């Protein structure tokens, strides 16, 4: 079911100092028929430090089953502070190009070019919301895509990082803007301050007890949508942790695991091990173990926490059905 991997940047277009051979790409989940379908572009989270595999494949399969042609974006991340390589605008340029690529090739992909949505988790939610509020700022250097719209037709924001203010997830902003960011950059990336009437419709969800990205992030963005007259839905579930993805047993038990979103981390680990970075070579092996790139599964939760989470799945797992119903109305799906 997982289809083609497509680099979104052509040779010579992409440059990031800590890429070590990585070029951002999309992986497709396409229906093999001639039906014209809506598209969903999924942006995994990971504090802009990595792209979580649990927020790539599983959401893609969910939206695929709901009738979408789906793409997962492996965008640029900044994992090691020792490399001193803040991301700046690069992830936003990545997702902008990805939307343009999908829209430009919509006819070949049996996609309605007016029904292209984005779905982001945590920092991936910040990335999707950044595109929703700043899409006009992102110009494309390639004439093939420069005149193609990068504006999503709708967005699903899952426990999103939104604000650089009081309730910020500081790790995400450090990866994005560095240890000593400029106030203007922080203001620009505090997305609740940039919602306008032209912002695409947005669906937001989060758990009230999220300890990593305070729930106030979602409230701030939802409030900004309300004030600007942007169609939106906002769901807050009573209990749960950060990073619940599709909140199904498959997520909790680490089934349907696909690691392609970690390609930049793999290439970084190889570069570190080979002594091509300022980091000690042994750090490369640590990265391999940390992200289970050696093929060994690692349990994320203690048995007690896992059973507690299992009891929350029936509630939190409703978000996918709620989002799909909301999208059906906003995108006029029939």
N, C-alpha and C positions, 0 to 999 in steps of 0.2 A: 504493500500500500504506500510506503514511503517512496517518493519518486525522485525526480532529478534534483541534483544540487547545482545551483547556478550562481556564479560569482556576479555580484551586482555592480562591481567596478571593472572597467576595462583596463588593460595593461597601461601603466603610466598614470592612471587617474588617482590611485590610492596611495597614501603615504602616512604611516603612523610609526613613530620611532620604536615602539615596543611590539610591533606586529610579528617580526621574526618569520616572515613568509606567509602569515595569515592575510587573507583577503575576505572581507565580509561576504556572506552568501545567503541565499534563501533555499530552503528545501521544500518541495511541493508535495501536496497530498491531493491528487486530482482524480475526479470521477472519470471513468472511461466510457463516456457517452457524449452525445451532442447537445445535451441540455444546457441552456445558458443559465449560469448560476451566480449567486453573489460570491464575493471573495472575502476571506479573512486572513489578515497578516498578524501572526503571533510574535510578540516580543517577550522572551523570558526575562525574569528578574535575576538578581544577584548583586545588588548594590553597585552596579557598574564595575564590579570586580570580576565577574564571570557571568555566563548565560546559563541558567539552571536547566539541566535536561528534564527535570520534572515539570517545568513550566513551558516546555516546547512540545514534545511528542503527545502527551496526554491531552492538553487543550486542543491540539491540532486534530486528533482523532475524534474528540467531542464535536467540534464544529464540522468536520468531514461527515460524521454520521447525521448531523443536522441539515446536510445538503449543500454546504459550502465547498468551493474549491479553496484549499487552505495552503498557506505558506508560513514557514517558521523562519524568522530572521536571526542569523548569527551575526550580531553587530560587534563593533569594536569595544573592548573592555580594557580596564587598567588594573591589573591584579597586584603588582608589586610596587609599593611606594619607593623602594630603592632605585627604581628605574627613572623616577622623576619625569613621568610622561602623562600629565593631566590630559584628559580626553577633549576638553573644550567642546567644540561643535561637531566633532567627528561622528558620534552616535546619531545625532540628529540629521546629519548629512546622509548617513547610512540608511535610516528609515525613510527619509525623503526620497532617496534614489530607489529604494525597494518599491514604494508605492507607485512611483513613476514607471518602473519596469513592468509591474503588474498591469497597470492601466494601459501602457503603450502596447502591450502584447495581449490585451484582453480578448481580442477576436480569436487568436490562435488557442487561447486557454479556455474558451467557452465561458467567459466571465462578462457580466454586465458592468461596463466601466463606470456606471453611476451608482454601483452598489458594492463598494470596496470599503470594508471596515478594518479596524485595527483592534487588537486585544493585547494589553500589556499587564505584566505582573510586577509589583514592587517597583524597582528601578526601571523595568520595562514599561510599567504604567506611567512613570515619569516621562519616559521617552515618547510613548504614544501621545500623552497629554501635551508634551512640548511641541510635537508636530501639529496637534490640533490648534494650539494658540499662536504658533510662530511659523506656520507653513509658508506664509508670504515672504518671510525673510530668507528662505533657503533657495538660492538659485542653483541651477545645475549647469556645469560647464559643457556638457555634451549636447550639441544641437539636436540629437535624436530625442532627448528627454527634456530639454529646456522649456519647451512649450507645452509639455504634458503636465496636468495638474497633479500636485502632491497632496492635495487636501483629502483626508479621509471623509467618507460619507457618514461614518458613525464610529464611536470608540467605546470599548469595554475596558474599564480601568479597575484592576483587581488589586486590592490593598496597595494603592499607588503611593509612591513618594511624590509629594506635591510641593511642599513649602521649604524654603531655605531659612525660615524664621524660627520662632520658638519651638515648634514641633518637628524640626527637621531631622531626617536620618543623616547624621553628619558623615557617616562612612561613604554614602553615595555621593555627597557633594565634594568630599575630599578626592575621590577617584575622578570625578568630573572636572573639578576646577583647581585642584591642588591644595596644599596645606595652608596657603595664605591667599585666598581668593580675593579678587577685586569686588568691591561692593556692587558695582554695576553688573558684574556677572552673576552675583548672587541674586540680585533683583530680577534679572532677566530669567533666571532659572527657577524663580519662585512663581509657579505657574498660576496660582490663584489670582495674581495681580494682572494677568494679561488676557483673561477671558473677555471676549466681545460677542456681539450678536452674530458674528460670522463663525464663531467656534462651532464645530460639528456637534450633533447630539451625542451625549455621553451617558453611559451606564456605569455606576460605581458600586463596588461592594467591598466590605471589610468586616473584620470581627472587632467587637468593642474592646477586647482584651489584648489586642495586638501589642506586643512589647517592643517590637523592632521599629515599626512605622506607626506612630500614634494615630488613632482613629481620627483625630482632628484634621489630618491631611485630607481625608475624603470629605469631611464636613466643609472645609474651607473651599474646596473646588466646587462642591455641590452648591454652596451658597453663592459663589461667584456666577455659576451657571444660572441660578434663579434670578439674580439681579440683572444679568445681561439678557434674559429672555431666551436662553438656550434650552431646548428640550433635554431633559435629563431624568434619570431614575437613580435613586440612592438607597441601598440596602445595607443595614448594619446588623450582623448576626451577634447574638448575645455572648457567645463564648468561642474560643479558638485561638490558634497561634498564627504567627506570621508564616507565609509560604505554603498555604494549604492547597494551592493549585486547583484541581478540579474537585478536591475533597471527596474522593471515592476510595474504596478498598484498594484499587489498583495503585493509587497514589501512595496510600499508607504502607502498603506491602511491597512497594518498589517494583511493581510489575510494569510491563511495557516500557522498560528503560531503554532509551536511545541517547548515546553520548555525543552525537555530532555537534551539538551546541558548544562543546568544550574544545573544539579544534584549536582555538587560539591558546588555550591553557596548555594543551598538549605540545604545541609548537614552542611555547615559552619554556616549558619544562625541558624540552630537548635542547634549547639554546642555553639554558642555565647549566644543564649537565655538561654541555660541551665547552663551557667556559667562555661563551660569547656575550655574557652580561656581567655587570658588576657584582652579581650575587655569588655567594659560595656555591660551587658545583653541586654539593650535596642537597642544596635546596631544590634542585630539579627532581630528585627522587622523592622528596617530601611532597612536592606538588602532585606527582603521579599517585602517591598513596592518598593524599588529601581528597582528590577528586575521583578516586577509584578507577583511574585510567589503566590500572594493571589487571582489570577484570574481576577484582575481588569486591563483592558487595559489602558495604559497611552499614550497620544499623544506625539510623539517625536518632531513634528514640529508645528510652528505657522501656521495658515491658509495661510498666505502670502508666507511663505517659501515652504509650501506644494504645492501650485499652481505653484510656480516657478520650483520646482523639477519635477512636472508633465509635464511641458513643455520640460524637458530635456530627458525624458525617451526614446523617439523615437531614439535619437542619442546614448546615453550611453547604452541603452538596446541592441544595436547591438553586444555587446561584446560576448554574448553567441553564436550567430550564427558564428561569426568570429572564436571563439575558437574551436567550434565543427568542422568547416571546416578545420582548421589548424590541429587539432588532427587527423582527418580522413586521412590526408596525412602523418603525422609523424608516426602514428600507423598502417598505411596501412590497413585501415578499408574498407571493401567491402560490 
